[in-house]
Amino acid sequence: MKLLLFSDNHRDRESVKEALSQNPGLDHYISLGDSEMREQELTELGIYGVKGNYPFEPNFPKELTFVFEGWKVFLTHGHLFSVKLGLSRLLNQAAYNNIEIAAFGHTHRYMIKEINDVLFINPGSLSKNKMYAKASYALLDIQPESVIVMIKDLDGNVLEQYTKTR
């Protein structure tokens, strides 16, 4: 199962289209919020996901939980879990619900971190209109026994990579 996760593109449609065109044929394309794009526009691009904290967000749910290849995955924007202050609330959510992978955005900074067997993934911000970091997104290759996560920029460079196994 191959997924592309992005967040916080803040109306930067060209970056979204660029990331999708660089990664055709994946199983799922997921927005972790603050796209500020219309729901129909995202749906037409094959994107679904969660609502961010901006007022012009699509009518997506605030969080989603899926099982991909046997891995329980939780998707949220992150603002409801105060991720800018740390991961403790999101870690509690994961522990309480037997979540193995928690993906979120909101901070505009990419991150891959494992805490207490929970893999936390933040794809960063897909917007090119940022001052302190390159636009980035996450690619996940989820297999029954492993998850490979890559954070990439729009130039195709791998910024960070991590493998979690069972």
C-alpha positions as CSV (number, residue, x, y, z in Angstrom):
1,M,0.0,0.0,0.0
2,K,1.5,3.3,-1.1
3,L,0.4,6.6,0.3
4,L,1.3,10.3,-0.2
5,L,0.6,12.6,2.8
6,F,0.8,16.3,2.6
7,S,-0.3,19.2,4.8
8,D,-0.5,22.9,5.1
9,N,-0.3,23.9,1.4
10,H,-2.4,26.9,2.1
11,R,-4.0,27.3,-1.3
12,D,-0.7,26.5,-3.1
13,R,-2.4,24.3,-5.7
14,E,0.6,24.1,-8.0
15,S,2.7,22.3,-5.3
16,V,-0.1,19.8,-4.7
17,K,-0.3,19.1,-8.4
18,E,3.5,18.8,-8.7
19,A,3.7,16.3,-5.8
20,L,0.9,14.2,-7.3
21,S,2.5,14.3,-10.8
22,Q,5.8,13.1,-9.3
23,N,4.1,10.2,-7.7
24,P,1.4,8.8,-10.0
25,G,-0.4,5.5,-9.4
26,L,-0.3,5.5,-5.6
27,D,-3.0,3.9,-3.6
28,H,-4.0,7.0,-1.6
29,Y,-3.4,10.7,-1.7
30,I,-4.2,12.3,1.7
31,S,-4.4,15.9,2.9
32,L,-3.7,16.4,6.6
33,G,-5.5,19.8,6.6
34,D,-5.0,23.5,5.9
35,S,-5.2,23.0,2.2
36,E,-7.7,25.8,1.9
37,M,-8.8,24.2,-1.3
38,R,-12.4,23.3,-2.2
39,E,-13.5,19.8,-1.3
40,Q,-14.6,19.2,-4.9
41,E,-11.2,20.3,-6.2
42,L,-9.4,17.9,-3.8
43,T,-11.8,15.1,-4.7
44,E,-11.3,15.6,-8.4
45,L,-7.5,15.2,-7.8
46,G,-8.2,11.9,-5.9
47,I,-7.4,13.4,-2.6
48,Y,-9.3,12.9,0.7
49,G,-8.3,13.7,4.2
50,V,-8.9,15.7,7.3
51,K,-10.0,19.2,8.1
52,G,-7.4,21.7,9.3
53,N,-7.9,24.8,11.5
54,Y,-8.4,27.4,8.7
55,P,-12.0,28.6,8.1
56,F,-11.9,27.8,4.3
57,E,-11.3,24.1,4.8
58,P,-13.3,21.4,2.9
59,N,-16.0,19.5,4.7
60,F,-13.7,16.7,5.7
61,P,-13.8,15.0,9.2
62,K,-11.5,16.3,11.9
63,E,-9.8,12.9,12.2
64,L,-9.8,9.5,10.4
65,T,-8.6,6.1,11.4
66,F,-7.8,3.3,8.9
67,V,-6.1,0.0,8.8
68,F,-3.6,-0.4,6.0
69,E,-2.0,-3.8,5.5
70,G,-2.7,-4.5,9.2
71,W,-1.3,-1.2,10.6
72,K,-3.7,1.0,12.4
73,V,-3.2,4.6,11.1
74,F,-4.6,7.8,12.7
75,L,-4.9,11.0,10.6
76,T,-5.4,14.4,12.0
77,H,-4.3,18.0,11.4
78,G,-2.8,18.2,14.9
79,H,-4.2,21.5,16.2
80,L,-6.8,19.6,18.4
81,F,-3.9,17.7,20.0
82,S,-1.7,20.8,20.6
83,V,1.2,19.3,18.5
84,K,3.0,22.7,18.5
85,L,3.5,22.1,22.3
86,G,4.6,18.5,21.9
87,L,3.3,15.0,21.1
88,S,2.0,13.9,24.6
89,R,-1.8,14.4,23.7
90,L,-1.4,12.6,20.4
91,L,0.6,9.9,22.1
92,N,-2.2,9.4,24.6
93,Q,-4.7,9.2,21.8
94,A,-2.6,6.6,20.1
95,A,-2.1,4.5,23.2
96,Y,-5.8,4.6,24.1
97,N,-6.9,3.6,20.6
98,N,-4.1,1.1,19.8
99,I,-2.8,3.4,17.0
100,E,0.5,2.3,15.4
101,I,1.0,5.3,13.1
102,A,-0.1,8.8,13.8
103,A,0.1,11.3,11.0
104,F,-0.4,15.0,11.4
105,G,0.5,18.5,10.1
106,H,0.0,21.9,11.6
107,T,3.6,22.7,12.6
108,H,4.9,23.2,9.0
109,R,7.9,21.1,10.0
110,Y,8.5,17.6,8.8
111,M,9.2,14.9,11.3
112,I,9.5,11.2,11.6
113,K,9.7,9.9,15.2
114,E,8.9,6.7,17.1
115,I,7.8,6.9,20.7
116,N,6.5,3.9,22.7
117,D,6.1,1.9,19.4
118,V,4.0,4.6,17.8
119,L,5.3,6.1,14.6
120,F,4.6,9.8,14.3
121,I,4.8,11.4,10.8
122,N,4.5,15.0,9.9
123,P,5.0,15.7,6.2
124,G,5.8,19.4,6.8
125,S,4.2,22.0,4.7
126,L,3.7,21.6,0.9
127,S,3.5,25.3,0.4
128,K,6.4,26.9,-1.5
129,N,5.5,30.2,0.1
130,K,7.4,29.6,3.3
131,M,10.4,31.4,4.7
132,Y,12.2,28.7,6.8
133,A,12.0,25.4,5.0
134,K,11.5,23.7,1.7
135,A,8.1,22.4,0.7
136,S,7.8,18.8,1.7
137,Y,5.5,15.8,1.7
138,A,5.6,12.2,3.0
139,L,5.6,8.9,1.0
140,L,4.6,5.7,2.9
141,D,5.2,2.2,1.7
142,I,3.1,0.1,4.0
143,Q,3.6,-3.7,4.0
144,P,2.3,-6.3,6.5
145,E,5.7,-6.5,8.2
146,S,7.1,-3.0,7.6
147,V,6.5,0.7,7.0
148,I,9.0,2.8,5.1
149,V,8.5,6.5,5.4
150,M,10.3,9.1,3.2
151,I,10.0,12.8,3.5
152,K,10.7,14.4,0.1
153,D,10.9,17.9,-1.2
154,L,9.5,19.0,-4.6
155,D,12.9,18.7,-6.2
156,G,12.8,14.9,-5.5
157,N,15.4,15.0,-2.7
158,V,14.8,12.6,0.3
159,L,15.1,14.8,3.4
160,E,14.5,12.0,5.9
161,Q,13.8,8.3,5.8
162,Y,12.7,5.8,8.4
163,T,11.7,2.1,8.5
164,K,9.6,0.5,11.2
165,T,9.2,-3.2,11.4
166,R,7.0,-5.6,13.4
